[in-house]
Amino acid sequence: MSISPAPVSVTELQTALRAAWAGQFRPGCGLGPTLVRLPPSPPGPALPGRVVMVVGCHGGAGASTVALSVADAAGESGRSARLLDCASAECSGLLTAVDAELGVESGWRRGRRARLPIDRVAGVLAWVGDVPAPIDESLAPAQVTVLDTGWGATAVLSGDSWLAQAAGSAAVVLVARATIPALRRLEQVLATLAPGPVVAVRGPARWDRSVRATAGPALLAAEAAGRVVRVPADRHLGACGITCAPLPKAVAESGRQIFARVLAAYPHTPAALERLGPSVTNPSRNGLRK
């Protein structure tokens, strides 16, 4: 007796292809609750104020740590800030970052970390197009919104999702580790973007010679323009992940440096840097050649 496979519809094939593009075929990303299939999200509302989009160039880049440090730095500058974790719920890097849970609203799990509002996607999603539109904070809109995108760089920076639409006017921060494969991937992403992204490279202060030699022309150009910040590796943070405890001092300082470079690379007003004070408006060089 022969058994014929059930026919597969075009819609099912498209869904499988989108999941593959979003990296859902990788081990660990498909485990847990059933995937939520939402209707296509309408274009998200235009986020008020300055938008900083943090994009990991590969798995385990540390984009959530960088996003949190940048949001903290924005709050320290005197601006009102909020952080949106756009990753599918089971892949969130900010799961234990909040110290107060405030319930679920419009597909987002709302929380707070001290004075910083953090909204996380509440469901398990199949692809970046399923990320719900951000909640409109009409009563007290944030002056700085940091997006921890939580999806692959190609999916985030292209396509028809509201994240891809936001990328057109957002300040982009690319995150990669100081390894040969990671810097190669970073170079590929930089090559697809117009000059201007800020680059955060996580790793030791002193690089192996072979890692340094991997830095391509786009990364070297970003370094020459002062748009590269090194984010130190922290042993405790690497072992325990992000919790509601404050970030290590060195990591928090790197967030201030990244935010200062965001203001310099994507200025809204001539006085934007002055509001941060001299310690941030004149950041020490923290690039590849130190």
N, C-alpha and C positions, 0 to 999 in steps of 0.2 A: 504494500500500500504506500503510495506516495502522498506526501503532504505539501501542498502548495502554500508558499508564504502569502500572508494577507497583503492586499495591495496597499501601497503607501500613497497618500494624497500629496499634492503639491504643497499644501499648507504645512503638512507635517515635515516635509523635506526642508521647507524654508525655516521652520522652527529649529530643526536640528542644525542647520547651517549657522543660524544666528547664535545658538548655544556654543557651537564650536568656535566661532569668531570671538565670543565673550570668554573663552577659556574654560567653559563648564565641563569639558572632557578631561580636565586635569584631575589627578587623584586627589580626593578630599573635598573638591568643590561641589560634587554632586551628592554628598552624604547629608543626611539629616531630613528635615521636613520636605514635603512635596513642593515642587516648584509652583510658584504662583504665576499664572498666565493672565496678565491684565490686558485690557484693551489698550491700543496705542495711546500714549500720553499726548495730550494737546501741548502745543508749545508752552513752556513755562513762562510765568510772568517775568518781566525784566527785573532782575534783582537790583535793589537800590544801592547806591554808594559804590564802593570799590569791591570788585570780585577777584579773588585769588584762587586759581584752579591748580591744585597739586596733583600731579600725575606720576605714578610709578612707571618706570620704563620696563620693568620686569617683575616677576614674582618675588616677594620678600624684599623689595627695595627699601621699605621703611617710610612709605609715603604718609601713613597715618601719624607717625611720630613727627614728621616734618610739618604736616598740616596743623597738628595740635600746637606745636611750638610757634608757628606763625600766628595762629589765632590768639595765643597767649600774648605774643608781642604786640599785636594790634590792640588788644585790650589795655596793655601797659601804656600804650602811647596816648591814652585818653579817649580813643575812639570806642564806640559801641561795636562789638563784634559778635558773630555767631559762626558756628562750625556745622557744616552739613556732611554727614558720612553717607555717601551715595552707593556704597558697596552692598551687594546682596547680604541679607542678614547673617547668613552662616559664614561669610567671609569678612565680617567687620573687624577692623583693627582697633575700634574704639568701644568695644562691647563693655569693658569694665572701666572706662575713663570717667564716667559720670558719678557723682555722689548723691544725685537725686533723680529718680524716675518720675516723669510727669504725665505718663499715659500715652496713648496712640491717637493720632489725628491725621486724617487724609493720607494714610499710608506711611506716616513717619512716627517713629517712637521718640518722643520728646524727653529731654533730660537737661540737667544743668550740672556744670562743674564749677563750683564756687560761683562767680558772676558770669561765666561763659555758657550761653545756651548751646547745647549740642543736640542736633536732630539726626537720628539714624533711620535708615530704611527698615520698615517693620517686617517686610516679607522676604521670602526666598525667591529671587528673580532669575529668569532664564537669560536675559541679555540686557544691555545697557538701555535699550529703548523702553524697558519696563520700569525704569526708575521714575517714581511719581514726581509730578511737578512740585517744586518747593512751596511750602506754606507761605502765604503772603502775610508778612508782619506789618499790617497797615497801621497799627497803633503806635508802634515804636520800631520803625525799620532800622536795621543795623547799618552802620556806616561802612563796615567791612564784613563781607561774607567770604569765608574760606570753604572751598569745596574739596573734600577728600574724595576723589572720584571713584577709587576702588575698582576700576575696570582697566583693561588693556589700553595702552596709549592710542592705538589705531582706532579702537571702538569709540573712545572718548572724543578724539580730536576730529573725527569725520563721521559722516552719517547724518541722520535726520532727528536724532534725539535732542532734547532740550539742553543736555550737557554739551553736545557738539555746537549748538547754536550759541550757548554762553561762551564757548571758547573763543569765538570771534572777537569779543570785546573784553575778555578777562585777562588778568595778568597770569601768565602760565609759569609754574614752577615744576621742573622735571627733576625726578629723584632717581638715583641709581647708586649701587654699591661700588666700591673701589676694587672691582675684579675685572679681569680681562673680558669675560663674556658680557658683563654688565655694561662696561664702557663701550663695547662694540654696539650693543643694543641702543645705548644712549646716543651714540653717533648717528645711528639710523633714524632715530626719532628727530634729532636736531636737524637732520637734512631735509625733513618734510615740513619744517616750520619756517616762517619768516624770522629773521634775526630779532632777538629780543628776550627769549625765555631766560629766566633765572634757573640756574642749575645747582642742585644740592647733591653732593657726593658723600655718601656715608662710608666711613672706614677709618683706618689708623692715620695718625698724623704723618707718618713716613710711609710712602708707598714702595712696594717692591719695584725694582727697575723695569721689569717686564710689564707691570701694570701701567707705569708711567708712560712707557713707549706705546701703549695702546691708545692713548689719547689722540683722537683724530682732529682734523682741521677745524671742524665746527666747534668742538669742545675747547680747543686752544683759542679760537676766536672769542668764544664766550669768556674765557679766562682773561684774555687780554683786555676785554671790555669791562672787567670787574664784576661779571655776573655769575661767578662760581663761588660757592660757599662749601667748605668742608663741614660735615656734621660728624662729630666724634662718635665712635662706637662705645656704648656703655654696657659693661658686662651684666649689671643687675637688670637693666632695661631689656637687654637681649634675652635674659633667662625668664623674666617674669612678665614681660610685655607691659603695655600701658595700663596703669591703675589710676585710682582717683588721687594718688599721691602726686605732689609736684614733680615735674620733669627734672632730671639732673641738671645742675647749673650749667654745665658745658653745652648740653643739648638746648637748653632754653636760650643761651647766648647765641647759638647758631640760628635759632628762630628769629632773634632780633636782627641779626645780620641779613638774613634772607628777606625779612620784611623791609628793611632799609633799601635793599637792592630792588625790590619790587616797586617801591615808591620812586626810585631813581629811574628805573627802566620804563615805568608806566605812570608818569606824573599826570595828576589831574590839575593841580594848581602850582604855581611857583613856590607857594609857601608850604607845600606838602611836607617837605623834609624838615622845615624849621620847627614844626609842631612836635617833632620827636626829640629835640634837644641835641646838643653837640655830640654826645656819646654814640648816637645812632646815625646822625646825618653825615658824620665823617668816619665810616666804619673802616677798621684796619683791613688791609688786603688779606684775604683768606683763600687764595686760589691755589692752582696746581703747582706753582713753582716754589712754594714755601715748604 
